[in-house]
Amino acid sequence: MKIMELKINSPETIEEPARKFITLLKHHRIFAFYGELGAGKTTFIKAICKAAGVTELVTSPSFALVYEYRSSSGTIFYHFDLFRLKNSLEMYDLGYEDYFYSGNVCFIEWPEMAEELLPDETVKVRFKVNCDGSRDISIGS
């Protein structure tokens, strides 16, 4: 079921789609970001965090696997990057359940690496890179 479709025409126009995405946070907490390397997943997560009032630096947690950010209103965001995960068992060492079931927002890049551990209510965010460099983002289950 599709929830929303967004388009990013260029990096300079990312703020509006990020603001639209923020509306989803009222009803959803776990988001799995799918897309090829360089599709803009991390850049979009940075824009979402900025639109939500996160003032600290948002970067890809490639080596730490997860970073925590807090918005000015107190919302906690967990940002996962599972690209370097060797297998899903590493998620148990990380204590993934504490994050996924905390009630806080979780953004998960490269969720394919631990697909079987994602909660049923996970919202899938799929990126498609177009020939002109724009991105189409399909959000749903």
C-alpha positions as a printed Julia matrix, in Angstrom:
141×3 Matrix{Float64}:
  0.0     0.0     0.0
  1.47    3.35   -1.04
  1.4     6.07    1.55
  3.15    8.85   -0.34
  5.16    9.64   -3.49
  7.87   12.3    -3.43
 10.23   13.72   -6.02
 13.58   15.39   -5.47
 14.55   17.32   -8.58
 17.96   18.37   -7.26
 19.84   18.62   -3.96
 18.72   22.26   -3.77
 15.04   21.22   -3.71
 15.28   18.53   -1.01
 13.76   20.59    1.82
 10.15   20.45    0.6
 10.03   16.65    0.19
 11.69   16.35    3.63
  8.97   18.54    5.18
  6.29   16.41    3.53
  7.97   13.26    4.88
  7.86   14.7     8.43
  4.06   14.36    8.38
  4.51   10.58    8.42
  6.17   10.72   11.83
  2.79   11.27   13.47
  1.72    7.71   12.63
  4.89    5.76   11.81
  8.2     5.18   13.58
 10.25    2.61   11.64
 11.43    3.45    8.11
 13.54    1.2     5.86
 15.38    3.07    3.08
 16.04    1.11   -0.12
 18.07    2.27   -3.08
 21.33    1.83   -4.89
 24.57    3.29   -3.59
 24.48    7.03   -4.21
 20.68    7.17   -4.54
 20.46    9.86   -1.86
 19.25    7.91    1.17
 21.65    9.53    3.65
 21.18   12.98    2.11
 17.41   12.65    2.44
 17.67   11.45    6.06
 19.86   14.51    6.79
 17.18   16.76    5.28
 14.42   15.05    7.28
 16.36   15.47   10.52
 17.03   19.13    9.73
 13.32   19.7     8.96
 12.47   18.0    12.27
 14.72   20.37   14.22
 17.89   18.31   14.67
 20.74   20.81   14.94
 23.66   18.41   15.38
 25.63   17.03   12.46
 23.84   14.11   10.77
 26.2    11.7     9.01
 26.1     8.13    7.81
 26.72    5.69   10.66
 28.59    3.3     8.37
 31.13    2.19   10.93
 29.16    2.57   14.17
 26.01    1.03   12.56
 23.73    3.41   14.48
 23.75    7.06   15.53
 21.3     8.87   17.76
 20.03   12.38   17.07
 17.65   14.54   19.09
 15.42   17.28   17.71
 14.81   20.59   19.45
 11.39   19.24   20.52
 12.99   16.16   22.1
 12.18   13.62   19.38
 14.84   10.92   19.24
 15.96    9.58   15.86
 18.02    6.42   15.45
 19.86    6.28   12.12
 21.11    2.84   11.09
 23.42    2.02    8.19
 23.59   -1.76    7.78
 25.76   -1.75    4.64
 28.78   -3.19    6.45
 26.8    -5.75    8.44
 28.34   -9.19    7.98
 25.13  -10.99    8.93
 21.9   -10.29   10.78
 23.28  -11.84   13.99
 25.32   -8.64   14.47
 22.01   -6.85   15.01
 21.5    -8.9    18.19
 24.9    -7.73   19.47
 23.81   -4.18   18.71
 20.64   -4.66   20.76
 18.43   -3.76   17.81
 15.21   -4.6    19.69
 15.89   -1.81   22.17
 15.96    0.65   19.26
 13.19   -0.77   17.07
 10.7    -1.13   19.93
 11.64    2.04   21.83
  8.85    4.13   20.31
 11.46    6.44   18.82
 11.97    7.06   15.11
 14.28    4.62   13.32
 15.73    5.27    9.87
 17.38    2.13    8.47
 19.63    2.28    5.42
 20.44   -1.02    3.66
 17.66   -2.9     5.49
 18.16   -5.85    3.12
 21.01   -6.93    5.4
 18.58   -7.73    8.25
 15.19   -7.86    6.54
 13.88  -10.67    8.74
 14.36   -8.56   11.88
 12.33   -5.55   10.73
  9.05   -5.04   12.6
  5.85   -5.68   10.63
  4.93   -1.99   10.8
  8.12   -0.91    9.01
  7.44    1.65    6.27
  9.5     1.04    3.14
 11.05    4.08    1.45
 12.27    3.24   -2.05
 14.55    5.51   -4.1
 14.7     5.48   -7.88
 17.42    7.5    -9.6
 16.22    8.98  -12.88
 18.31    9.72  -15.99
 18.1    13.47  -15.31
 19.53   13.02  -11.79
 16.23   13.53  -10.02
 14.95   10.99   -7.48
 11.52    9.45   -7.18
 10.71    8.23   -3.69
  7.92    5.73   -3.13
  6.79    5.3     0.46
  4.6     2.44    1.63
  4.54   -1.18    2.64
